[in-house]
Amino acid sequence: MTKQGVLLVNLGSPDSPSVPDVRRYLREFLMDERVIDAPWPIRFGIVNFSVLPTRPRESAKAYRSIWTEKGSPLVITSRAVQRKLQERVSIPVELAMRYQNPSIKHAVNELNYRQVTEILVVPLFPHYAMSSYETAVVRVQDVVNELAPHITVRVQPPCYNDPNYISALVASAEKYLGEGYDHLLFSYHGIPERHLRKSDPTKCHCLKVANCCETPSPAHATCYRAQCFQTTKLFAEKAGLSKDKYSISFQSRLGRDPWLTPYTDVELERFAKEGKKKLLVICPAFVSDCLETIEEIGDRGRETFIHAGGSDLTLIPCLNEHPAWIDTLRLQVEQFQRTPAAKDENALMAV
């Protein structure tokens, strides 16, 4: 007899903002071959000799600026989402982080202890990227194979164009859109351009065809950039935005290789110098507020904008615990419960 369960997976956070804990987190994160996609010896050299000697101290300072009495905002919010979803569905819901704690191994053991035989993995990343969605899915399957190979794994597809996700985004932003603004910036987490090419199953579309994101292709199923554009388009249509009132950028670049453009920090300066005084920023690639939203955009981004001549930058909070987002997750779980794995491969991805 099949017993179902759910595993929510987010990216992760250091256990504390101390330098040793941040160093441990960064080592695990950056040594992932889907994050720094270089051969192991090169990756080891980059992480251990270029990044870890200095970056943990800088990152620890940033984490301390957002840390709360209860801990990491990302983990606290993710636990609240888990709890609220559990209140709305009839099957067990566990939470794990791709890196650090709560660990995937702990979550899989918990589901196995509760005699679950089929799990829905919900990567808390609305868009497909090898460095977020893909690595989370692969790691879960590896752990299941190791600890509970009898458990069947099914995976929720990216929800970048799910009407419920779009409606939740618009609902979460409604108050801010109604207060007046000069421009709305959709700031997505950046990725290296080579990641798009590696994720392109056709190997001849992404960043190779003119207007590749607007030209239909099977590549879009795993194209982060095309999915970000689609989310923005659907949000704008739902919210009734005119094309001159919003734009897209990409944040959090690391290293010297080409990343997706335009860069958020460059755009913030440009908007201020063009006379846009009141700026709204929304980060749809993140479902929970974290270092990259609170500190990178809400603090440093605001400083960049104001220093360049802007007056006010408002960060629209992530979906966090918004009721519409919890309902979106609930509907995903309910679809999983009523859809046999072998009968509708389009509804839920198989690993």
C-alpha positions as CSV (number, residue, x, y, z in Angstrom):
1,M,0.0,0.0,0.0
2,T,1.3,3.4,-1.0
3,K,1.8,6.1,1.7
4,Q,2.6,9.5,0.5
5,G,4.6,12.4,1.9
6,V,6.1,15.7,0.9
7,L,9.6,17.1,1.1
8,L,10.1,20.8,0.7
9,V,13.7,21.7,-0.2
10,N,15.3,25.2,0.0
11,L,18.9,26.2,-0.6
12,G,20.2,26.5,3.0
13,S,21.9,28.8,5.4
14,P,24.9,28.6,7.8
15,D,24.0,27.3,11.3
16,S,25.1,30.6,12.7
17,P,26.7,33.9,11.5
18,S,30.0,32.8,13.0
19,V,33.0,32.7,10.7
20,P,33.5,28.9,11.2
21,D,29.9,28.1,10.4
22,V,29.8,30.4,7.4
23,R,33.0,28.8,6.1
24,R,31.5,25.3,6.5
25,Y,28.4,26.4,4.6
26,L,30.4,28.1,1.8
27,R,32.6,25.1,1.4
28,E,29.7,22.7,1.0
29,F,27.8,25.1,-1.3
30,L,30.7,26.0,-3.6
31,M,32.1,22.5,-3.8
32,D,28.9,21.4,-5.4
33,E,29.7,20.6,-9.1
34,R,26.5,22.2,-10.2
35,V,27.4,25.5,-8.6
36,I,31.0,25.8,-9.6
37,D,30.9,23.5,-12.6
38,A,34.6,23.0,-13.0
39,P,36.6,19.7,-12.7
40,W,37.1,18.8,-9.0
41,P,40.8,19.8,-8.8
42,I,40.0,23.3,-10.2
43,R,37.0,23.6,-8.1
44,F,38.9,22.6,-5.0
45,G,41.6,25.2,-5.8
46,I,39.1,28.0,-6.4
47,V,37.1,27.3,-3.2
48,N,40.0,26.6,-0.8
49,F,42.6,29.0,-2.1
50,S,40.6,31.9,-3.6
51,V,37.3,32.0,-1.7
52,L,37.6,30.6,1.7
53,P,40.6,32.6,2.9
54,T,38.6,35.9,2.9
55,R,35.0,35.4,1.9
56,P,33.7,33.7,5.1
57,R,34.6,36.8,7.2
58,E,32.9,39.1,4.8
59,S,29.8,36.9,4.5
60,A,29.6,36.4,8.2
61,K,29.3,40.1,8.7
62,A,26.5,40.2,6.2
63,Y,24.7,37.3,7.8
64,R,25.0,39.0,11.2
65,S,23.2,42.0,9.8
66,I,20.1,39.9,9.0
67,W,20.2,37.3,11.8
68,T,17.4,37.3,14.3
69,E,17.0,35.9,17.8
70,K,15.4,32.8,16.3
71,G,18.1,32.3,13.7
72,S,18.4,32.5,9.9
73,P,15.4,34.2,8.2
74,L,15.5,31.7,5.4
75,V,15.3,28.7,7.8
76,I,12.7,30.4,10.1
77,T,10.4,31.2,7.2
78,S,10.8,27.8,5.6
79,R,9.9,26.1,8.8
80,A,6.8,28.3,9.1
81,V,5.8,27.4,5.5
82,Q,6.2,23.7,6.4
83,R,4.1,24.1,9.5
84,K,1.3,26.0,7.7
85,L,1.3,23.6,4.7
86,Q,1.1,20.7,7.1
87,E,-2.0,22.2,8.7
88,R,-3.7,22.2,5.2
89,V,-2.8,18.8,3.9
90,S,-3.4,15.2,5.1
91,I,0.1,13.7,4.4
92,P,3.4,14.2,6.2
93,V,5.4,17.3,5.2
94,E,9.1,17.5,5.9
95,L,11.6,20.3,5.3
96,A,15.2,20.1,4.2
97,M,18.0,22.4,3.0
98,R,20.3,21.5,0.1
99,Y,23.2,22.6,2.2
100,Q,23.6,22.3,6.0
101,N,20.5,22.0,8.3
102,P,17.9,20.8,8.5
103,S,19.5,18.2,6.3
104,I,18.1,16.1,3.5
105,K,19.3,12.9,5.2
106,H,17.3,13.9,8.4
107,A,14.2,14.6,6.4
108,V,14.4,11.4,4.4
109,N,14.9,9.4,7.6
110,E,11.8,11.1,9.1
111,L,9.7,10.2,6.2
112,N,11.0,6.7,6.1
113,Y,10.3,6.3,9.9
114,R,6.7,7.4,9.2
115,Q,6.5,4.5,6.6
116,V,6.2,6.8,3.6
117,T,6.7,5.0,0.3
118,E,6.2,7.8,-2.2
119,I,7.3,11.4,-1.8
120,L,6.7,14.6,-3.7
121,V,9.9,16.7,-3.7
122,V,9.0,20.4,-3.9
123,P,12.2,22.4,-4.7
124,L,11.4,25.9,-3.4
125,F,12.9,27.4,-6.6
126,P,10.2,28.6,-9.1
127,H,12.7,28.5,-12.0
128,Y,15.0,25.7,-13.3
129,A,18.7,26.2,-12.8
130,M,21.4,23.6,-12.4
131,S,22.7,25.4,-9.4
132,S,19.4,25.4,-7.4
133,Y,16.5,23.3,-8.7
134,E,18.6,20.6,-10.3
135,T,21.1,20.1,-7.6
136,A,18.4,19.9,-5.0
137,V,16.5,17.2,-6.9
138,V,19.7,15.1,-7.6
139,R,20.8,15.3,-4.0
140,V,17.4,14.1,-2.7
141,Q,17.4,11.2,-5.1
142,D,21.0,10.2,-4.0
143,V,20.0,10.3,-0.4
144,V,16.8,8.3,-1.0
145,N,18.8,5.7,-2.9
146,E,21.3,5.5,0.0
147,L,18.9,5.5,3.0
148,A,15.5,4.3,1.7
149,P,15.7,2.9,-1.9
150,H,12.1,1.5,-1.6
151,I,10.7,5.1,-1.6
152,T,9.5,6.4,-5.0
153,V,10.5,10.0,-5.7
154,R,8.4,12.4,-7.7
155,V,9.3,16.0,-8.4
156,Q,7.2,19.1,-8.7
157,P,8.1,20.9,-11.9
158,P,9.2,24.6,-11.7
159,C,6.2,26.8,-11.1
160,Y,7.5,29.9,-13.0
161,N,4.3,30.0,-15.1
162,D,1.8,28.5,-12.7
163,P,-1.2,30.8,-12.5
164,N,-1.4,30.2,-8.8
165,Y,2.3,31.2,-8.3
166,I,1.8,34.3,-10.4
167,S,-1.4,35.3,-8.5
168,A,0.5,34.8,-5.2
169,L,3.3,37.0,-6.4
170,V,0.9,39.8,-7.5
171,A,-1.1,39.5,-4.3
172,S,2.1,39.8,-2.2
173,A,3.1,43.0,-4.2
174,E,-0.3,44.6,-4.4
175,K,0.1,46.9,-1.5
176,Y,3.4,48.2,-2.7
177,L,2.2,48.7,-6.3
178,G,-0.7,50.7,-5.0
179,E,1.5,53.2,-3.2
180,G,3.0,54.8,-6.3
181,Y,6.5,54.3,-7.8
182,D,8.6,55.4,-10.7
183,H,9.9,51.9,-11.8
184,L,9.5,48.3,-10.8
185,L,12.7,46.1,-11.1
186,F,12.4,42.4,-11.2
187,S,15.8,41.2,-9.8
188,Y,16.5,37.5,-10.3
189,H,19.4,35.6,-9.0
190,G,22.1,35.5,-11.7
191,I,23.8,32.4,-13.1
192,P,26.8,32.1,-15.4
193,E,25.9,32.1,-19.1
194,R,27.6,28.7,-19.5
195,H,25.0,27.2,-17.1
196,L,22.3,28.1,-19.7
197,R,24.2,26.3,-22.4
198,K,24.8,23.3,-20.3
199,S,21.1,23.0,-19.4
200,D,20.0,23.3,-23.0
201,P,19.1,19.8,-24.2
202,T,19.2,20.9,-27.8
203,K,22.7,22.4,-27.5
204,C,21.9,24.8,-30.2
205,H,19.3,27.3,-28.8
206,C,20.1,29.1,-25.6
207,L,22.2,32.2,-26.3
208,K,22.8,31.0,-29.8
209,V,19.5,31.9,-31.5
210,A,18.4,35.5,-31.9
211,N,15.8,36.3,-29.3
212,C,16.2,32.8,-28.0
213,C,13.9,33.3,-25.0
214,E,11.1,34.5,-27.2
215,T,11.6,31.8,-29.8
216,P,9.7,28.6,-28.9
217,S,12.0,25.7,-28.1
218,P,12.2,22.5,-26.0
219,A,15.2,24.2,-24.3
220,H,12.8,26.5,-22.4
221,A,11.8,23.6,-20.1
222,T,15.3,23.9,-18.4
223,C,16.2,27.5,-19.4
224,Y,16.4,29.7,-16.3
225,R,16.5,33.0,-18.3
226,A,13.5,32.2,-20.5
227,Q,11.5,31.2,-17.4
228,C,12.4,34.4,-15.6
229,F,11.2,36.4,-18.6
230,Q,8.0,34.4,-18.6
231,T,7.3,35.0,-14.9
232,T,7.9,38.7,-15.4
233,K,5.5,38.8,-18.5
234,L,2.8,37.0,-16.7
235,F,3.1,39.1,-13.5
236,A,2.9,42.3,-15.6
237,E,-0.2,41.1,-17.4
238,K,-1.9,40.0,-14.2
239,A,-1.0,43.3,-12.4
240,G,-1.8,45.5,-15.4
241,L,1.7,47.0,-15.7
242,S,2.7,49.1,-18.7
243,K,5.9,48.0,-20.4
244,D,7.7,51.3,-19.5
245,K,7.1,50.8,-15.8
246,Y,9.2,47.6,-15.2
247,S,12.4,45.8,-16.3
248,I,14.5,42.7,-15.5
249,S,18.0,42.4,-14.0
250,F,20.2,39.7,-12.4
251,Q,22.0,39.9,-9.1
252,S,24.6,38.0,-7.0
253,R,27.2,37.4,-9.7
254,L,30.4,35.7,-8.5
255,G,33.8,35.6,-10.3
256,R,34.9,37.0,-13.7
257,D,33.0,34.8,-16.2
258,P,30.0,36.3,-18.0
259,W,26.8,36.1,-16.1
260,L,23.3,36.9,-17.2
261,T,22.8,40.6,-17.8
262,P,21.8,43.3,-17.1
263,Y,23.4,43.3,-13.6
264,T,21.2,44.6,-10.8
265,D,23.8,46.8,-9.2
266,V,24.5,48.5,-12.5
267,E,20.8,49.0,-13.2
268,L,20.2,50.6,-9.8
269,E,22.8,53.2,-10.5
270,R,21.4,53.8,-14.0
271,F,17.8,54.3,-12.8
272,A,19.0,56.8,-10.2
273,K,21.0,58.8,-12.8
274,E,18.1,58.8,-15.2
275,G,16.0,60.6,-12.5
276,K,13.9,57.7,-11.2
277,K,13.5,58.6,-7.6
278,K,11.1,55.9,-6.2
279,L,12.1,52.4,-7.1
280,L,10.4,49.1,-6.2
281,V,12.4,45.8,-6.4
282,I,10.8,42.4,-6.4
283,C,12.8,39.1,-6.3
284,P,10.6,36.4,-7.8
285,A,13.4,33.7,-7.9
286,F,13.4,33.6,-4.0
287,V,10.3,32.4,-2.2
288,S,11.7,33.3,1.2
289,D,13.6,36.4,2.2
290,C,17.3,35.7,2.8
291,L,20.7,37.2,2.6
292,E,20.3,37.9,-1.2
293,T,17.1,39.9,-0.6
294,I,17.3,41.5,2.8
295,E,21.0,42.4,2.7
296,E,22.0,42.5,-0.9
297,I,19.0,44.4,-2.2
298,G,17.3,45.9,0.9
299,D,20.5,47.2,2.4
300,R,23.4,47.4,-0.1
301,G,21.1,47.9,-3.1
302,R,19.3,50.7,-1.4
303,E,22.6,52.4,-0.6
304,T,23.8,52.1,-4.2
305,F,20.5,53.6,-5.5
306,I,20.5,56.5,-3.0
307,H,24.2,57.2,-3.5
308,A,23.6,57.5,-7.2
309,G,20.8,60.1,-6.7
310,G,17.7,58.0,-6.0
311,S,15.4,58.9,-3.1
312,D,13.7,55.6,-2.1
313,L,14.2,51.9,-2.8
314,T,11.5,49.6,-1.4
315,L,12.1,45.9,-1.4
316,I,8.9,44.0,-1.9
317,P,9.1,41.0,0.5
318,C,9.2,37.5,-0.9
319,L,6.2,35.2,-0.8
320,N,7.4,34.0,2.6
321,E,4.2,32.8,4.5
322,H,1.7,34.6,2.3
323,P,-1.6,32.7,2.3
324,A,-1.7,32.6,-1.5
325,W,1.7,30.9,-1.6
326,I,0.6,28.4,1.0
327,D,-2.4,27.7,-1.1
328,T,-0.3,27.2,-4.2
329,L,1.8,24.6,-2.4
330,R,-1.4,23.0,-1.1
331,L,-2.7,22.6,-4.6
332,Q,0.5,21.1,-5.7
333,V,0.3,18.5,-3.0
334,E,-3.3,17.7,-3.7
335,Q,-2.5,17.2,-7.4
336,F,0.2,14.8,-6.3
337,Q,-2.2,12.9,-4.1
338,R,-4.7,12.3,-6.9
339,T,-2.3,11.7,-9.8
340,P,-0.7,8.2,-10.1
341,A,2.9,8.5,-11.1
342,A,2.7,6.2,-14.1
343,K,-0.5,7.8,-15.6
344,D,0.4,11.5,-16.1
345,E,4.1,12.2,-16.6
346,N,3.3,15.8,-17.6
347,A,1.8,16.6,-14.2
348,L,4.8,15.7,-12.1
349,M,8.4,15.1,-13.1
350,A,9.9,11.7,-12.4
351,V,13.5,11.6,-11.2
